[in-house]
Amino acid sequence: MHDDDEDKTSIQPISELVAGETGDQQTPYLIVLSGNAVGKMFKVSMGEMLIGRAPSCDILLDDDGVSRKHARILCKPDGAVLLMDLGSTNGTWVEGEKVDLRQLIDGDRVQIGSATILKYGYQDSVEERFVSQLYESATQDGLTGTYNKRFFTDRLTQEFAWHRRHGQVLTLILFDIDHFKKINDTYGHQPGDFVLARLAQVAGAQCRVEDVFARYGGEEFAIILRQTTAQEGTILAERIRRAVEAAEFEWARDDGMVRIPVTISLGVSSLTGEMLEPGSLIEDADRFLYKAKQGGRNRVASRVLED
């Protein structure tokens, strides 16, 4: 016979589980239901918050149809949250109604531009953490913290279509680590993982907020540069190359610290009229990446450098 008292599991009430975090406090959020940032949460803080495509916006929505400074959130001392359109091109809508100024209530769905929909509501700390973890697991690479390949593929498809339709420049950088197999064979796979994570930090520090930096596969990474010329993309690629070459990749072993030499090769391509699908841009960038490797590695190759 089992002792029932020993087999029972102690059950804590939810009020105790969240105690010490925010208790029963509910915080207002805007959660993206559709658009490039689907699943992302924006905490509504006291004062004013700007919504739009401009990098300076508090709620950055880099989607088709969103104006640079599209709308403003006003959080008043009495707790009321107001949404104000800023004369945007495609308007601001709440529950299907176009608005200039409107107080938001729990559950309101807000459409910004042509396709971006956010839901306004209140979350406690447990719900906030859960939604945040769902978004990260769906979009981020677990090792490097960059976007994952699925997110990159979806985003490139969207950006490719938008830039072709509007006749705007779009540039893609592909790069990978030189002799990465040798790093794994010499130092081991754990130091190899460290190199990947550290590389993502170094390269990511050179990118703009609006750039899409992703792990494309293995030791290969990709950066989508919106409304960026081939020349500007080549300059950024060279800056990243130099930053990686100058960075220290030091791994602690039993016999002391060991410095792992790390360099990268980069290929840069920009959208041309002959490119009819996103895969064409990837293939072209990959072709230049191959040229960089054939040219001796630790270098950038692009059409700009060939002219």
Disulfide bonds with the S-S distance in Angstrom:
none
